[in-house]
Structures are given as C-alpha cells and as structure tokens.
Amino acid sequence: MTNLDSRPELEVLGSGRPGVAEGHAAVQVLEPRPVALGGPRAMNVHRTLPQRERSLVGAWCFLDHFGPDDVAETGGMLVPRHPHTGLATVSWLFTGRVEHLDSGGNAASVVPGSLNLMIAGRGITHQEISDPGTTVLHGVQLWYALPEETRFGANAFERYTPEPVRLPGATARVFLGELLGSVSPVATRTPDLLGAELVLEPGGRASLDVRPDFEHAVLAESDEVVVNGTTVGHRSLAYLPPGADSLVVTAGAAGARVILLGGVPLGEQIVMWWNFVGRDHDEIAAFRRRYQAELGFEPADPRDAGAPELFGPFPPGQPRALPAPPLPTVRLRPRE
C-alpha cells in the first residue's frame, strides 16, 4: 500500500493521551487519523503511525487500519504501482483478498490469516488491487524501517501462515518474531521485531510475558480494550515504553481483536516522506528523482548517469503508475 497523501510532508496525526495504571509503565494512547486512498469514493484508512507524538515503535514506522469496507460502495483497494525504499511492508487481512504484484517478480494473493512481507531494500515498486470477488475488505498494513546494515540490500518477498496459539480467553497468531512459544521463521532483516494478532473472547483477558527491552503498541482493531489498566478506544493505538515484562489486554462484553507490535528501539534517525525511508533530505530527494526518471515522469538527471536501476521492471498491461508528489519547499527533518 502507498501513502496517497498529496502533501506527505504534513503527515502528522492527532495528540497522544498519556495514562498511568498502578503497577504498570505509562500507557500513551494515540488517536487515529482518517485518510482517503484516492478520490471521493475511495476507501478510507485510519492511520496511527506516524504522528507528531510518536513516529516509531521499535522499527515500526507506519500503521494503516482499513475496513470493514464495502467494496461495492468504495471500489475497494486500487493502489497502482508505486515505489518503496529502506523499509518493509507487512500486509495482514481479516476479510477479503488483495492481489500483489511487484518489480521483484513476485505475484501473490493476500488472504486472511497469512502474512505477506515485502522487503524493499534499496528499491522496489509494487501494486495492490482488490480481487474482483471481494465484497468486504478489512485489514491492516504496516511498515517497518530497515536498519543501516540491511537497508541497501536486494528486495525480497515472503509469505507465512502462522498456526494459532490458544490461551485462556484468547487466540494468538504470531506473524513476526516470537511470543507465547510461537516463533515466526520469517527473516525480517530487522532484528528483535514482533507482530501478532490476538482475538479475545467476550470479557477475555490475555496476560502476556513480553521482553522488557522492547517498546510495544496495541491497536484496538475491532472494539475498545483495556491495556495495562488504560482504556484504549476503537481504532486507537496504545504505546508502552521499554521496561515492562508483562502486558495485559482485556476485552469488553463483545470480545475484541488487537494487533500487537513490538521491537527494540531502532536507535537511528530516519527521514520518511511519501513512500521512501532514508536518512536525510538529500537521500530522499535522490530517491524521488530517480523514481520519476526511471518511470518516465521526468527527464533523467545528469547526476544519476551510470547509476543502476532502483525500481525494476514491471509486467505490461497494468494500471498507470503513480507519480511522486513534489518535494516540500523546506528540508525534510529526521524522525526518531
């Protein structure tokens, strides 16, 4: 999925709301911001990362939550070819089906309960389009930043269907990292990362042993939940700083589904603009310039003469690629 904001330099969200429960570290609640993916009938997403109060949770740098979306009303997901650098995308669906195609030669169907991980490395382009048979689309898409030692590697694509883990009052599926004895085999190129779905029964309570060196975030995907004693509204994100070795999520009478993310703080400054992750303004400007030239939107720049292609070939007969928006008139600043 792409960031379709026409002015991505302004991608900062609403205020966080700190709360402290006795016996637990402070919980910061981050509210979602609605974003339309396209025109007036576009599918809306609810974005909780990044925002002014918090740009990163571990290496996680972007969280879009969409649906349940009536495809007959909105047209579903139609995200044409667009670029990524220095990050990985995680697609996780609850309902529906999306067709993925990328310049690394990968074509795959994104289906509920299966992870689709695309590692951009030094550069990739891809598109995501709802399957024609999909009537309701519902899921999340996440990005995490690649660290310095792996961000210029080759692109890659992996799929994985985790086995459910049963615990009293809940079921978990661990798609990245390790939790509850379940270990994902997926190579992330970003060490110490966690991603999981938890479905809680009505009134269910999940008590999890977590790594105290991790930051954690809990998305209240389907309904309000309580995280370490703090109420988290529907579609909001609870942030927990490093230090705690336990995390408790409690559902209300209707039950709830949550997405749990975690990781060791990245420890690197990043610049994230549109669909690029880099380290400074000049690097982002170069990514944009090369993308625009490689796809024929703008003339090639002499500075890039002899440089290898970043964004790769693409099968013919696909929807027209997205051009990059103009850079802001001020220099982009790192987020940390």
Backbone hydrogen bonds in HBPLUS format (Angstrom, degrees):
<---DONOR---> <-ACCEPTOR-->    atom                        ^
c    i                          cat <-CA-CA->   ^        H-A-AA   ^      H-
h    n   atom  resd res      DA  || num        DHA   H-A  angle D-A-AA Bond
n    s   type  num  typ     dist DA aas  dist angle  dist       angle   num
A0010-LEU N   A0007-ARG O   2.97 MM   3  5.95 171.6  1.98 132.7 135.5     1
A0011-GLU N   A0008-PRO O   3.12 MM   3  5.22 153.9  2.19 117.7 115.7     2
A0012-VAL N   A0010-LEU O   2.72 MM   2  5.75 127.3  2.00 116.3  99.5     3
A0017-ARG N   A0029-VAL O   2.70 MM  12  4.90 145.0  1.82 132.4 144.6     4
A0029-VAL N   A0017-ARG O   3.00 MM  12  4.90 165.3  2.03 116.9 121.7     5
A0019-GLY N   A0027-VAL O   2.67 MM   8  5.19 134.8  1.87 142.5 157.9     6
A0027-VAL N   A0019-GLY O   2.70 MM   8  5.19 169.3  1.71 174.3 173.5     7
A0024-HIS N   A0021-ALA O   3.02 MM   3  5.59 152.9  2.09 146.3 144.2     8
A0028-GLN N   A0239-TYR O   2.96 MM 211  5.00 163.4  1.99 146.7 149.7     9
A0239-TYR N   A0028-GLN O   2.70 MM 211  5.00 165.0  1.72 152.5 158.0    10
A0030-LEU N   A0237-LEU O   2.74 MM 207  5.05 172.5  1.74 156.5 159.0    11
A0237-LEU N   A0030-LEU O   2.93 MM 207  5.05 166.5  1.94 148.7 153.2    12
A0033-ARG N   A0047-ARG O   2.88 MM  14  5.09 147.1  1.99 129.6 139.8    13
A0047-ARG N   A0033-ARG O   2.88 MM  14  5.09 171.8  1.89 143.4 141.5    14
A0035-VAL N   A0045-VAL O   2.87 MM  10  5.28 155.1  1.93 149.8 153.7    15
A0045-VAL N   A0035-VAL O   2.80 MM  10  5.28 162.6  1.83 154.9 160.6    16
A0037-LEU N   A0043-MET O   2.91 MM   6  5.59 173.3  1.91 159.6 161.8    17
A0042-ALA N   A0039-GLY O   3.04 MM   3  5.14 154.4  2.10 118.2 118.7    18
A0046-HIS N   A0065-HIS O   2.73 MM  19  5.03 152.6  1.81 142.1 151.8    19
A0065-HIS N   A0046-HIS O   2.95 MM  19  5.03 150.8  2.04 129.5 139.0    20
A0048-THR N   A0063-LEU O   3.15 MM  15  5.72 153.2  2.23 151.8 159.8    21
A0063-LEU N   A0049-LEU O   3.08 MM  14  4.96 157.0  2.14 126.6 122.3    22
A0051-GLN N   A0054-ARG O   3.03 MM   3  5.38 146.5  2.15 129.9 139.2    23
A0054-ARG N   A0051-GLN O   3.08 MM   3  5.38 129.4  2.34 104.2 117.8    24
A0057-VAL N   A0060-TRP O   2.95 MM   3  5.07 150.9  2.04 140.3 148.8    25
A0060-TRP N   A0057-VAL O   2.95 MM   3  5.07 142.3  2.10 135.2 129.4    26
A0145-ALA N   A0059-ALA O   2.85 MM  86  5.30 159.7  1.89 147.2 144.7    27
A0061-CYS N   A0143-TRP O   2.96 MM  82  5.73 160.3  2.00 135.2 141.6    28
A0143-TRP N   A0062-PHE O   3.02 MM  81  4.93 151.7  2.10 133.0 133.8    29
A0064-ASP N   A0141-GLN O   2.90 MM  77  5.26 171.2  1.91 162.4 165.2    30
A0141-GLN N   A0064-ASP O   2.87 MM  77  5.26 156.7  1.93 147.5 154.0    31
A0066-PHE N   A0139-GLY O   2.91 MM  73  5.53 173.4  1.92 160.5 162.8    32
A0139-GLY N   A0066-PHE O   2.93 MM  73  5.53 160.2  1.97 149.1 153.4    33
A0069-ASP N   A0137-LEU O   2.80 MM  68  5.02 154.9  1.86 141.0 149.7    34
A0137-LEU N   A0069-ASP O   2.99 MM  68  5.02 155.8  2.05 135.7 142.6    35
A0073-GLU N   A0070-ASP O   2.96 MM   3  5.49 141.5  2.11 112.6 123.0    36
A0074-THR N   A0070-ASP O   3.16 MM   4  6.45 156.4  2.21 152.9 160.1    37
A0071-VAL N   A0135-THR O   2.96 MM  64  5.20 158.3  2.01 140.5 144.3    38
A0075-GLY N   A0071-VAL O   2.73 MM   4  4.81 149.2  1.82 133.8 140.2    39
A0130-SER N   A0077-MET O   2.80 MM  53  5.08 159.2  1.84 150.1 149.2    40
A0079-VAL N   A0128-GLU O   2.92 MM  49  5.21 167.2  1.94 158.5 159.4    41
A0128-GLU N   A0079-VAL O   2.98 MM  49  5.21 157.3  2.03 145.9 152.9    42
A0322-LEU N   A0081-ARG O   2.87 MM 241  6.10 167.5  1.89 174.6 170.4    43
A0082-HIS N   A0126-HIS O   3.04 MM  44  5.73 137.1  2.23 137.6 146.6    44
A0126-HIS N   A0082-HIS O   3.01 MM  44  5.73 148.3  2.11 152.2 158.7    45
A0084-HIS N   A0124-ILE O   2.91 MM  40  5.56 137.1  2.09 158.2 159.6    46
A0124-ILE N   A0084-HIS O   3.15 MM  40  5.56 139.9  2.32 154.0 159.0    47
A0277-VAL N   A0085-THR O   3.06 MM 192  5.69 139.9  2.23 128.6 140.6    48
A0086-GLY N   A0121-GLY O   2.82 MM  35  5.15 164.7  1.84 164.7 161.1    49
A0146-LEU N   A0086-GLY O   3.03 MM  60  5.51 178.1  2.03 134.4 133.8    50
A0120-ALA N   A0087-LEU O   2.88 MM  33  5.64 154.5  1.95 155.6 164.0    51
A0088-ALA N   A0144-TYR O   2.91 MM  56  5.47 146.3  2.02 152.4 162.9    52
A0144-TYR N   A0088-ALA O   3.01 MM  56  5.47 149.5  2.10 146.0 154.9    53
A0089-THR N   A0118-MET O   2.80 MM  29  5.20 155.5  1.86 150.2 154.7    54
A0118-MET N   A0089-THR O   2.97 MM  29  5.20 162.0  2.00 148.6 154.6    55
A0090-VAL N   A0142-LEU O   2.71 MM  52  4.97 160.1  1.75 150.6 152.9    56
A0142-LEU N   A0090-VAL O   2.90 MM  52  4.97 162.4  1.94 145.5 151.4    57
A0091-SER N   A0116-ASN O   2.98 MM  25  5.22 166.6  2.00 152.0 156.4    58
A0116-ASN N   A0091-SER O   3.28 MM  25  5.22 151.3  2.37 146.5 150.9    59
A0092-TRP N   A0140-VAL O   3.11 MM  48  5.51 165.4  2.14 168.9 165.2    60
A0140-VAL N   A0092-TRP O   2.90 MM  48  5.51 164.9  1.93 159.9 164.2    61
A0094-PHE N   A0138-HIS O   2.74 MM  44  5.43 177.5  1.75 149.3 149.1    62
A0095-THR N   A0138-HIS O   3.12 MM  43  4.99 161.6  2.16 139.2 139.1    63
A0138-HIS N   A0095-THR O   3.09 MM  43  4.99 151.3  2.18 145.3 137.3    64
A0131-ASP N   A0097-ARG O   2.94 MM  34  5.50 174.0  1.94 139.1 138.4    65
A0098-VAL N   A0110-VAL O   3.12 MM  12  5.00 156.4  2.17 135.9 143.3    66
A0110-VAL N   A0098-VAL O   2.67 MM  12  5.00 176.0  1.67 163.5 163.7    67
A0099-GLU N   A0129-ILE O   2.75 MM  30  5.29 176.0  1.76 151.8 150.3    68
A0129-ILE N   A0099-GLU O   3.11 MM  30  5.29 158.8  2.15 141.0 146.5    69
A0100-HIS N   A0108-ALA O   2.76 MM   8  5.17 176.0  1.77 173.1 172.1    70
A0108-ALA N   A0100-HIS O   2.99 MM   8  5.17 155.3  2.05 135.5 142.6    71
A0101-LEU N   A0127-GLN O   3.18 MM  26  5.47 152.5  2.26 152.4 154.0    72
A0127-GLN N   A0101-LEU O   2.87 MM  26  5.47 149.7  1.96 156.0 165.7    73
A0102-ASP N   A0106-ASN O   2.99 MM   4  5.46 145.2  2.11 152.2 161.0    74
A0105-GLY N   A0102-ASP O   3.19 MM   3  5.85 156.5  2.25 116.8 119.4    75
A0103-SER N   A0125-THR O   2.83 MM  22  5.40 150.4  1.92 159.6 160.8    76
A0114-SER N   A0111-VAL O   3.28 MM   3  5.95 154.4  2.35 143.9 142.1    77
A0115-LEU N   A0160-TYR O   2.69 MM  45  5.08 159.8  1.73 166.9 159.6    78
A0160-TYR N   A0115-LEU O   3.12 MM  45  5.08 148.1  2.23 133.4 137.8    79
A0117-LEU N   A0158-GLU O   2.86 MM  41  5.16 177.1  1.86 161.5 162.5    80
A0158-GLU N   A0117-LEU O   2.86 MM  41  5.16 157.9  1.91 149.5 156.4    81
A0119-ILE N   A0156-ALA O   2.85 MM  37  5.02 157.7  1.90 137.8 145.0    82
A0156-ALA N   A0119-ILE O   2.97 MM  37  5.02 150.0  2.06 137.2 143.2    83
A0123-GLY N   A0120-ALA O   3.04 MM   3  5.22 143.2  2.18 138.5 132.0    84
A0122-ARG N   A0153-GLY O   2.96 MM  31  5.78 152.8  2.03 169.1 162.6    85
A0134-THR N   A0131-ASP O   2.94 MM   3  5.49 168.0  1.95 124.3 128.0    86
A0150-THR N   A0147-PRO O   3.06 MM   3  5.76 156.6  2.12 121.8 128.3    87
A0151-ARG N   A0147-PRO O   3.04 MM   4  5.83 132.4  2.27 159.3 172.1    88
A0153-GLY N   A0150-THR O   3.17 MM   3  5.46 160.8  2.21 118.9 118.6    89
A0165-VAL N   A0172-ALA O   2.72 MM   7  5.01 155.5  1.78 150.3 157.5    90
A0172-ALA N   A0165-VAL O   2.86 MM   7  5.01 164.4  1.88 144.2 149.2    91
A0167-LEU N   A0170-ALA O   3.04 MM   3  5.44 163.5  2.07 161.0 155.6    92
A0170-ALA N   A0167-LEU O   3.02 MM   3  5.44 172.4  2.02 139.3 137.9    93
A0201-GLU N   A0169-GLY O   2.94 MM  32  5.38 168.5  1.96 140.5 144.0    94
A0171-THR N   A0199-VAL O   2.91 MM  28  5.24 146.0  2.03 138.8 149.8    95
A0199-VAL N   A0171-THR O   2.83 MM  28  5.24 164.0  1.85 156.2 161.5    96
A0173-ARG N   A0197-GLU O   2.83 MM  24  5.19 149.1  1.92 151.3 159.1    97
A0197-GLU N   A0173-ARG O   2.87 MM  24  5.19 158.2  1.92 147.1 152.9    98
A0175-PHE N   A0195-GLY O   2.95 MM  20  5.68 130.4  2.20 136.7 151.1    99
A0176-LEU N   A0195-GLY O   3.11 MM  19  4.76 158.7  2.16 141.4 137.3   100
A0195-GLY N   A0176-LEU O   2.98 MM  19  4.76 154.8  2.05 132.2 125.4   101
A0184-SER N   A0177-GLY O   2.87 MM   7  5.39 175.3  1.87 167.6 168.2   102
A0179-LEU N   A0182-SER O   3.04 MM   3  5.42 155.1  2.10 148.5 155.9   103
A0182-SER N   A0179-LEU O   2.84 MM   3  5.42 162.5  1.87 127.4 129.7   104
A0264-VAL N   A0192-ASP O   3.32 MM  72  5.96 147.7  2.43 149.2 155.2   105
A0194-LEU N   A0262-GLY O   2.88 MM  68  4.71 146.7  1.99 140.7 132.4   106
A0262-GLY N   A0194-LEU O   3.02 MM  68  4.71 143.4  2.16 134.7 129.2   107
A0196-ALA N   A0260-LEU O   2.92 MM  64  5.15 146.0  2.04 149.3 156.4   108
A0260-LEU N   A0196-ALA O   2.81 MM  64  5.15 163.3  1.84 151.3 156.7   109
A0198-LEU N   A0258-VAL O   2.93 MM  60  5.31 167.9  1.94 153.8 156.9   110
A0258-VAL N   A0198-LEU O   2.82 MM  60  5.31 160.4  1.86 156.0 162.8   111
A0200-LEU N   A0256-ALA O   2.64 MM  56  5.16 163.9  1.67 170.2 173.1   112
A0256-ALA N   A0200-LEU O   3.14 MM  56  5.16 158.6  2.19 130.4 135.0   113
A0204-GLY N   A0201-GLU O   2.68 MM   3  4.70 156.4  1.73 136.7 133.6   114
A0203-GLY N   A0252-GLY O   2.69 MM  49  4.90 153.3  1.76 143.9 138.3   115
A0251-ALA N   A0204-GLY O   2.85 MM  47  5.38 165.9  1.87 160.7 165.4   116
A0206-ALA N   A0249-VAL O   2.82 MM  43  5.26 164.4  1.84 160.9 162.6   117
A0249-VAL N   A0206-ALA O   2.93 MM  43  5.26 160.1  1.97 149.9 154.7   118
A0208-LEU N   A0247-LEU O   2.80 MM  39  5.13 173.3  1.80 153.9 156.2   119
A0247-LEU N   A0208-LEU O   2.88 MM  39  5.13 147.7  1.99 144.7 153.2   120
A0210-VAL N   A0245-ASP O   3.00 MM  35  4.96 157.4  2.05 112.4 119.1   121
A0214-PHE N   A0211-ARG O   3.12 MM   3  5.51 164.0  2.14 115.0 119.0   122
A0243-GLY N   A0212-PRO O   2.75 MM  31  4.61 143.2  1.88 132.5 143.5   123
A0215-GLU N   A0263-GLY O   2.84 MM  48  5.50 167.4  1.85 149.2 146.1   124
A0263-GLY N   A0215-GLU O   3.00 MM  48  5.50 145.8  2.12 149.4 155.3   125
A0216-HIS N   A0240-LEU O   2.96 MM  24  5.11 165.2  1.98 152.2 155.8   126
A0240-LEU N   A0216-HIS O   2.83 MM  24  5.11 166.0  1.85 150.6 150.5   127
A0217-ALA N   A0261-LEU O   2.88 MM  44  5.15 150.9  1.97 143.3 143.6   128
A0261-LEU N   A0217-ALA O   2.87 MM  44  5.15 168.3  1.88 156.5 159.8   129
A0218-VAL N   A0238-ALA O   2.83 MM  20  5.01 147.1  1.93 136.8 147.9   130
A0238-ALA N   A0218-VAL O   2.85 MM  20  5.01 166.6  1.87 140.5 143.2   131
A0219-LEU N   A0259-ILE O   2.86 MM  40  5.06 167.0  1.88 150.3 153.5   132
A0221-GLU N   A0219-LEU O   2.95 MM   2  5.41 120.3  2.31 110.4  93.6   133
A0259-ILE N   A0219-LEU O   3.18 MM  40  5.06 149.0  2.28 130.6 139.8   134
A0220-ALA N   A0236-SER O   2.99 MM  16  5.71 168.0  2.01 170.7 174.5   135
A0235-ARG N   A0220-ALA O   2.72 MM  15  5.10 165.9  1.74 159.6 155.6   136
A0221-GLU N   A0257-ARG O   3.05 MM  36  5.57 119.2  2.44 138.9 154.4   137
A0222-SER N   A0257-ARG O   3.35 MM  35  5.40 152.6  2.43 144.1 144.7   138
A0225-VAL N   A0232-VAL O   3.05 MM   7  5.38 157.2  2.10 149.5 155.0   139
A0232-VAL N   A0225-VAL O   2.75 MM   7  5.38 168.7  1.77 170.6 167.7   140
A0226-VAL N   A0250-THR O   2.94 MM  24  5.08 155.6  2.00 145.3 152.6   141
A0250-THR N   A0226-VAL O   2.88 MM  24  5.08 154.7  1.95 145.6 153.7   142
A0227-VAL N   A0230-THR O   2.81 MM   3  5.20 160.3  1.85 151.8 148.0   143
A0230-THR N   A0227-VAL O   2.97 MM   3  5.20 169.0  1.98 117.0 120.4   144
A0228-ASN N   A0248-VAL O   2.86 MM  20  5.15 163.5  1.89 152.5 157.5   145
A0236-SER N   A0233-GLY O   2.93 MM   3  5.38 160.5  1.97 134.4 137.9   146
A0255-GLY N   A0252-GLY O   3.12 MM   3  5.47 162.6  2.16 112.9 118.4   147
A0270-ILE N   A0335-ARG O   3.05 MM  65  5.35 173.7  2.05 155.0 156.6   148
A0335-ARG N   A0270-ILE O   2.50 MM  65  5.35 161.1  1.53 163.8 167.4   149
A0271-VAL N   A0278-GLY O   2.89 MM   7  5.12 165.9  1.91 124.9 127.3   150
A0278-GLY N   A0271-VAL O   2.80 MM   7  5.12 167.0  1.82 155.2 159.7   151
A0273-TRP N   A0276-PHE O   3.04 MM   3  5.51 151.9  2.12 150.0 158.5   152
A0276-PHE N   A0273-TRP O   2.93 MM   3  5.51 169.1  1.94 142.7 144.9   153
A0284-ILE N   A0280-ASP O   3.22 MM   4  6.56 162.3  2.26 154.0 158.5   154
A0285-ALA N   A0281-HIS O   2.89 MM   4  6.14 163.1  1.92 156.8 161.9   155
A0286-ALA N   A0282-ASP O   3.01 MM   4  6.18 147.8  2.12 139.7 147.8   156
A0287-PHE N   A0283-GLU O   2.99 MM   4  6.31 156.4  2.04 149.4 155.5   157
A0288-ARG N   A0284-ILE O   2.97 MM   4  6.26 165.0  1.99 156.4 159.8   158
A0289-ARG N   A0285-ALA O   2.94 MM   4  6.07 164.0  1.97 145.4 150.4   159
A0290-ARG N   A0286-ALA O   2.94 MM   4  6.07 162.6  1.97 151.7 155.7   160
A0291-TYR N   A0287-PHE O   2.98 MM   4  6.13 157.6  2.03 149.0 155.4   161
A0292-GLN N   A0288-ARG O   2.93 MM   4  6.13 172.6  1.94 160.2 161.7   162
A0293-ALA N   A0289-ARG O   3.10 MM   4  6.27 152.5  2.18 141.2 148.6   163
A0294-GLU N   A0290-ARG O   2.85 MM   4  5.93 166.7  1.87 150.3 154.5   164
A0295-LEU N   A0291-TYR O   3.08 MM   4  6.17 155.3  2.15 153.7 158.6   165
A0297-PHE N   A0292-GLN O   2.73 MM   5  4.89 134.8  1.94 156.8 161.5   166
A0298-GLU N   A0292-GLN O   3.15 MM   6  5.32 150.9  2.24 117.0 116.3   167
A0296-GLY N   A0293-ALA O   3.10 MM   3  5.01 156.8  2.16 101.0 108.1   168
A0304-ASP N   A0301-ASP O   2.90 MM   3  5.65 159.7  1.94 125.1 130.9   169
A0305-ALA N   A0302-PRO O   3.16 MM   3  5.27 169.6  2.17 112.4 113.7   170
A0307-ALA N   A0304-ASP O   3.04 MM   3  5.41 164.9  2.06 132.1 133.7   171
